[in-house]
Amino acid sequence: MSGSTKAERDAVSVSTTASEDTASASVTAWVDLVSPSHPFLFDGLVESLSDLRVKTTVREKTETVALARQLGFDFEVRGRDFDNPHLRKVGIPLRTAQLAADTPEADVSLSSRNAMCVLASKARGIPSIHFTDNDITAYADGLWAEELYNWLEARATYTVVPEAFDVGELEKHGASPASVYTYSGYKEDIYVADFDPDPTFTDRLPFEQYVVVRPEALDAAYVDEASSLVPRILDGVTDAGYNVVYLPRGRGDRGYAAGYDDKRVHVPDGAYDGLQLAAHSRCVLTGSGTMAREAACMGKPAVSFFPNTPLSVDQQMVEEGRILHSRNPDEIADYVAGLDADDARLDRSRSKRVREEVAELTDRLVRRATR
């Protein structure tokens, strides 16, 4: 894999420090939040950057707005996601046009897995720093929409990815190797680093002990709704005596929890802090990657039942023993049943080191983009 390594960045920094230090002492960054993990990611990152003013926009998608508000962002809502699959196809170009027509005054933009912000920034002449860890196209064929999204993301001024990421998925769409920067660890480390568990969190739940279950992204091109494992997983973990906090995505998957007593399978009415859920759980089980990586980064047991070859970052976590990846409901139930309290202890020391590295890199890229 190519891209700019930490050693290469350190070498470059010797010649650029003087010019970057003459940049304005304060830079305005436009941060665009479009998915539920983004408020956590940028809350953790922005706090670590020096002399940065922030203007924030948020897309209405599941609990993204509620979480941005909960974390204290001062923001404007711009655009929305759509449940209707036909409307969803026009949602991204429509919101991109909205952002380009009404772009916050900023010196640089920060976004994650977000072609809308990258394109709007380019249209308005704003340098963009883009974070991603999704290289699904390296492992699944025929995903034209994902390939198109990679092409759009490759238009960013700078792209920041984990070392495990296959940067060829950006370079083949035109990203210059010199514009792609890597870091050790995972994007979830950035916001797990300063996370503090709330000892009163479980007071709002109908039980103290539980596992978290979040379904596959049923609207994604690589997911067959008929093959969802959620019904069998819910049966397996409840039969093993576990309570469940079930987190539907809003794509027709809420019905999987129908028929269960809410005192055993609890479906929240509003947005819960996913990090608090993970921290107080015995295990996190998810059909996609983010929540599993969040749990794993804080040292909690995690299971991914992602219905395809996992992303590079997930493969690395599996190799490190941080995540179990399985599409076998019996294997998953046996794994959860075999856990004990010692398996679920929090440890954020590694995440703190990763966050420091990413913040230092981002700070330098901001100065470089705005000098």
Phi, psi and omega in degrees: 000142182257205186105171182271119181277171180298320180297317178295321179296320180297322180294317179295325186296334181298320183274347184254347186302315185299315182290325181288327180291343178274356178293166180307138182295340181226130182241143175262123180249134172267119179250124182246119184254122185235353180220160187302332180282342187294320177303320178293313182303309186279336172296317179290326184279312185299324180297339182266355182266147185270140171051050183241120170270145187234133169242129190239136169240150184225137173269140174287104176212118185042239187262017185300314181297314181299320181289322177298318178294317181298326181273359173090016176291141170263111192217166170243139177278127179231107175079174183208162171272160181235139175286324180293123184299330179287318177292328182298329181295329180265353184297318182291309177297326179296314181290325176301316178296320178299316180294318181294327181282335184221066183273133176301145176292117185205158177269337183201152175246149177235129180206167180224128180043058194211082179295334181299313180291320179301313183290318179296322177297316181296320180297329182258007176073027180259125176300144183236139173244118190241135179251135174208157172219013185262105177240041182303330182293345176286345187234354180223132180269159173079009181269072186298324180294320178292321178298317178299318180297320177299319179298317180294317180295330181293351178279356181296150177297312176226142175237134182243124185223157173295156180299332181288341185295140176276095186292346176300335179290341173264319184296325181291346178255013171109357178290131177288137177305329181288346180265355183254124183241139182246159176218156177283145179096205189224156182298329180296334177301329186299320182257345173289333188308316184253016181290136176238121179296141176267114184296344180264002187303317184290353177298334182272357180258159179279004180205165180266317183257136184194167166243158178257135175234126176231130186287174173295161176281091190296340180271357182284150183296334184265011181243130174259111184305324183294340182260012179303137179271354189303313180303317181287326177293316178300318177298316184295314184285328177288323176297331178279000175096008182268144168278158185226133163263113185258128186243089179293155180266349179090018179246040181087010184263359179294329183296342179299333181270356180297142178094346177268146173295131181299342177281353176246317178236104186262125176252112183299145175280332180229192183281132172253149174291114183297328178291320176295318178302313181294317184297326183263000183271164171279329182195151175247128179239125186215147178275000173229192193262326194301308184294326177295318179291323176302311180298314182297322181294333177265008175088014181265150176299141183216143178234131172249126171247038177307130190274038181197180171299127183296159173301162180302320181295323179289322177300320180294320179294324176297315179298326180279354180080016181273334182227140167265124173253123182205146171247020179253106184301326179292318178297319179296314180298319179295321179297312181296318181296334182273359181281151172228179186299327181293336179285346190246025180278141182282142175209111184246013184296318180294320180299324179297321178293320179295314181300320179298318179295315182292321179296318178297316178296313182296319179301318180291321179292323176300313180295321180294320182290336187247004182287000000 
